[in-house]
Amino acid sequence: MKNKINRCFIHLVNFESTKEWYKNVLDFEVEAEGEGFLQFKMNGPSLILLQAQVKEITPLPYSPFLFETDEIELTQTKLKEKNVKVDEIENFGGQMYGCHFYDPEGNKLLACTSG
């Protein structure tokens, strides 16, 4: 096994509507899209949305990865302007600040400064 994370997956029950939310909220370039999947072009590991193979998923109570930002206050404001559920900015130690936000299926995501 290599010491490298290659891809991050988010499985979605309501794939079609939730993938549109991701496209609108994240505003990242789509690298590939097909039946039941969407891959964003990213700097670093790929982010791939997949159609869940079950009818229900319990969202994780934490975000397994973070989206890096240089301006957390601006990021939080832009998310709120898009009517995204966003938590308050919190300190994660030192100069690292971030805020959690949630997709329509309740998945907890994190935007955070690089510290």
Backbone bond lengths (Angstrom), bond angles and torsions (degrees), N, CA, C in turn:
res aa  C-N    CA-C-N  psi(-1)  N-CA   C-N-CA  omega(-1)  CA-C   N-CA-C  phi
1 M - - - 1.442 - - 1.528 108.79 -
2 K 1.319 116.03 138.29 1.462 121.28 178.40 1.520 110.55 -85.75
3 N 1.310 116.30 153.49 1.453 122.79 176.80 1.528 107.98 -85.00
4 K 1.346 115.62 67.71 1.461 120.26 -174.89 1.522 109.64 -157.79
5 I 1.325 116.76 132.72 1.467 120.80 170.90 1.516 106.51 -91.53
6 N 1.324 115.85 125.65 1.453 120.96 -173.69 1.528 112.96 -97.13
7 R 1.335 117.80 -44.81 1.457 121.30 -177.12 1.526 110.10 -142.70
8 C 1.331 115.17 151.45 1.460 122.00 172.32 1.521 107.33 -116.88
9 F 1.335 116.23 131.40 1.461 121.59 -178.46 1.525 110.45 -112.02
10 I 1.320 115.75 141.40 1.459 121.92 168.68 1.522 105.82 -125.26
11 H 1.328 115.68 119.23 1.463 121.45 179.75 1.524 108.28 -91.24
12 L 1.327 116.00 130.42 1.459 122.11 -175.35 1.519 111.25 -119.88
13 V 1.321 116.50 132.76 1.458 121.54 177.60 1.530 109.70 -75.21
14 N 1.320 116.34 -49.89 1.473 122.56 178.58 1.524 107.96 -95.95
15 F 1.313 115.15 68.64 1.459 121.43 -167.98 1.523 113.67 -56.34
16 E 1.328 118.07 -52.66 1.470 120.51 -173.03 1.519 112.52 -59.79
17 S 1.334 117.89 -49.07 1.469 119.66 -177.90 1.529 111.51 -71.70
18 T 1.339 117.36 -38.64 1.462 119.40 -177.08 1.521 111.54 -73.29
19 K 1.335 118.06 -33.43 1.469 118.56 177.91 1.528 109.79 -64.65
20 E 1.342 117.41 -34.63 1.468 120.34 176.95 1.528 110.44 -65.01
21 W 1.332 116.74 -37.73 1.461 121.14 176.59 1.529 109.08 -59.81
22 Y 1.340 117.31 -47.41 1.461 121.03 179.62 1.524 110.92 -60.75
23 K 1.308 117.22 -42.89 1.466 120.49 -179.59 1.526 110.87 -61.96
24 N 1.324 116.96 -41.31 1.463 121.28 -178.51 1.525 112.63 -75.31
25 V 1.312 116.70 -42.60 1.465 120.41 -175.24 1.528 111.77 -75.82
26 L 1.330 117.01 -47.58 1.460 119.25 -176.75 1.520 112.47 -78.60
27 D 1.307 117.35 -29.98 1.455 121.61 177.75 1.532 112.18 55.90
28 F 1.346 116.47 35.01 1.462 121.95 176.02 1.523 108.70 -92.65
29 E 1.317 116.15 154.46 1.460 120.97 176.68 1.524 110.13 -68.66
30 V 1.329 115.84 135.55 1.460 121.23 177.03 1.526 107.93 -83.77
31 E 1.330 116.12 126.37 1.467 121.53 179.65 1.519 111.28 -89.20
32 A 1.332 116.62 -39.42 1.467 121.51 -179.62 1.519 108.55 -154.77
33 E 1.334 115.20 146.08 1.456 120.06 179.55 1.517 108.80 -149.49
34 G 1.314 115.31 139.28 1.452 120.42 179.61 1.509 110.61 -159.32
35 E 1.299 116.23 -167.05 1.463 122.20 -179.79 1.532 109.69 -61.58
36 G 1.326 116.34 109.83 1.460 120.56 175.03 1.514 116.48 78.62
37 F 1.332 118.09 11.00 1.468 118.56 175.68 1.524 111.06 -150.64
38 L 1.308 114.41 154.21 1.460 122.32 174.60 1.519 106.69 -147.39
39 Q 1.317 116.83 130.81 1.465 121.77 179.12 1.516 108.75 -119.47
40 F 1.331 115.24 126.88 1.458 121.00 176.40 1.525 109.66 -88.54
41 K 1.320 116.10 144.83 1.465 121.55 172.86 1.522 106.49 -78.26
42 M 1.321 115.72 121.85 1.459 120.80 -174.59 1.525 110.20 -130.15
43 N 1.324 115.79 159.89 1.460 122.11 167.66 1.517 105.82 -91.31
44 G 1.305 117.68 105.27 1.463 121.42 -175.06 1.511 109.77 110.48
45 P 1.338 117.07 -154.37 1.464 119.84 -178.11 1.529 112.00 -57.82
46 S 1.311 116.70 143.23 1.457 122.26 178.39 1.521 110.42 -69.27
47 L 1.330 115.89 149.29 1.458 122.29 171.28 1.517 106.79 -110.23
48 I 1.333 115.96 120.40 1.457 121.30 -176.78 1.523 109.38 -123.20
49 L 1.324 115.87 128.20 1.458 122.35 172.89 1.514 107.56 -95.22
50 L 1.344 116.54 134.82 1.458 121.33 -178.41 1.517 110.93 -128.87
51 Q 1.314 115.89 145.51 1.462 121.03 172.12 1.526 107.83 -67.51
52 A 1.333 116.80 123.26 1.462 120.64 177.69 1.519 109.67 -65.89
53 Q 1.296 115.79 146.79 1.465 121.78 179.57 1.530 111.42 -95.69
54 V 1.318 116.46 13.72 1.461 123.27 177.03 1.524 108.50 -129.94
55 K 1.322 117.00 164.28 1.467 121.44 -176.99 1.523 113.02 -84.58
56 E 1.338 116.79 -15.92 1.460 120.47 -177.49 1.520 109.69 -149.46
57 I 1.342 116.03 139.70 1.466 122.42 176.50 1.523 107.31 -131.69
58 T 1.314 116.42 135.34 1.455 120.70 172.92 1.522 107.48 -87.84
59 P 1.345 117.38 115.90 1.471 119.31 -178.85 1.526 111.41 -61.63
60 L 1.328 116.05 147.53 1.456 121.06 175.90 1.535 109.28 -65.21
61 P 1.329 117.88 146.54 1.467 120.73 179.27 1.534 112.61 -81.91
62 Y 1.328 116.53 11.54 1.465 121.72 179.04 1.526 107.76 -151.08
63 S 1.319 115.89 164.37 1.461 120.42 176.29 1.528 108.91 -93.33
64 P 1.334 118.35 125.93 1.470 119.87 -179.02 1.526 113.60 -78.54
65 F 1.323 118.07 -6.14 1.462 122.17 176.75 1.516 108.09 -152.39
66 L 1.331 116.77 172.73 1.468 119.40 178.75 1.518 110.88 -132.25
67 F 1.325 113.59 153.02 1.461 121.33 171.82 1.520 106.32 -95.09
68 E 1.318 116.76 123.78 1.462 121.03 -177.52 1.525 110.32 -79.93
69 T 1.328 115.62 140.84 1.459 122.16 176.11 1.525 108.94 -141.84
70 D 1.311 116.46 150.30 1.464 120.66 175.81 1.526 111.35 -89.50
71 E 1.347 116.73 -21.46 1.469 121.67 -176.03 1.521 109.68 -131.81
72 I 1.323 116.68 88.84 1.462 120.65 -174.63 1.531 112.28 -64.96
73 E 1.315 117.56 -35.83 1.467 119.35 179.41 1.529 110.72 -63.62
74 L 1.318 116.95 -43.55 1.463 121.71 178.72 1.526 110.56 -65.25
75 T 1.323 116.79 -42.00 1.462 121.08 178.10 1.522 110.39 -60.97
76 Q 1.315 117.10 -46.00 1.464 120.85 178.80 1.529 110.84 -60.66
77 T 1.326 117.21 -44.13 1.458 121.65 179.39 1.524 111.29 -61.18
78 K 1.337 117.13 -45.20 1.466 120.76 179.96 1.530 111.64 -63.36
79 L 1.333 116.83 -38.43 1.459 119.96 177.02 1.522 110.68 -64.05
80 K 1.327 116.78 -44.26 1.465 120.53 178.50 1.521 111.00 -62.12
81 E 1.328 117.34 -38.99 1.466 121.28 178.82 1.524 111.96 -62.75
82 K 1.337 116.50 -24.83 1.468 121.38 178.11 1.524 111.15 -94.19
83 N 1.344 116.11 14.88 1.467 123.28 178.39 1.526 113.55 59.52
84 V 1.329 115.71 35.88 1.452 121.96 177.06 1.528 108.02 -89.73
85 K 1.325 116.95 139.48 1.463 120.93 173.89 1.526 106.97 -69.67
86 V 1.350 116.14 120.17 1.467 122.25 -175.67 1.523 109.11 -132.46
87 D 1.335 116.22 135.50 1.459 121.23 174.85 1.528 109.77 -82.75
88 E 1.321 114.64 171.41 1.458 120.49 177.24 1.538 109.68 -69.48
89 I 1.313 115.20 156.54 1.471 121.36 176.28 1.526 108.16 -70.57
90 E 1.333 114.96 135.83 1.455 119.40 177.99 1.521 110.38 -131.68
91 N 1.326 115.12 158.78 1.458 121.81 178.67 1.515 108.63 -90.51
92 F 1.339 116.69 128.32 1.452 122.08 178.50 1.522 111.71 -104.53
93 G 1.318 116.25 16.94 1.460 121.51 178.80 1.517 110.90 112.97
94 G 1.314 115.69 133.51 1.470 120.42 179.59 1.515 111.49 59.47
95 Q 1.324 115.78 -129.61 1.465 121.80 -178.69 1.529 112.56 -96.07
96 M 1.333 117.74 13.67 1.465 121.38 -178.71 1.528 110.27 -92.55
97 Y 1.329 115.44 117.00 1.460 122.53 179.48 1.522 108.35 -125.01
98 G 1.324 115.24 148.80 1.453 118.35 179.37 1.509 112.24 -161.85
99 C 1.326 114.88 173.23 1.457 120.81 175.29 1.525 109.19 -142.33
100 H 1.315 114.65 141.61 1.452 120.73 175.58 1.520 109.07 -84.24
101 F 1.315 115.63 147.87 1.458 121.43 172.80 1.518 107.92 -142.27
102 Y 1.331 116.97 165.18 1.452 121.03 -167.14 1.522 111.44 -131.17
103 D 1.328 115.20 137.50 1.464 119.02 174.44 1.532 109.16 -81.98
104 P 1.324 118.54 173.00 1.468 120.94 -177.44 1.533 114.45 -61.80
105 E 1.327 117.70 -17.66 1.461 120.79 179.27 1.530 112.26 -95.23
106 G 1.349 116.42 3.23 1.456 121.01 177.76 1.510 115.28 89.21
107 N 1.336 117.85 6.30 1.458 120.35 176.96 1.521 109.55 -66.68
108 K 1.318 116.62 129.87 1.461 123.06 -178.28 1.517 108.61 -88.17
109 L 1.320 115.88 120.65 1.455 123.16 -179.64 1.529 108.20 -116.07
110 L 1.326 116.83 163.05 1.459 120.59 -176.41 1.523 110.30 -136.82
111 A 1.326 115.11 129.29 1.467 122.20 169.69 1.532 105.57 -108.54
112 C 1.336 116.38 133.02 1.454 119.15 -171.69 1.529 111.00 -148.97
113 T 1.329 115.15 145.87 1.459 119.37 172.79 1.518 108.79 -70.11
114 S 1.307 116.23 159.63 1.458 120.24 -177.76 1.528 112.73 -78.84
115 G 1.318 116.17 -11.64 1.465 118.82 177.67 1.463 110.10 85.70
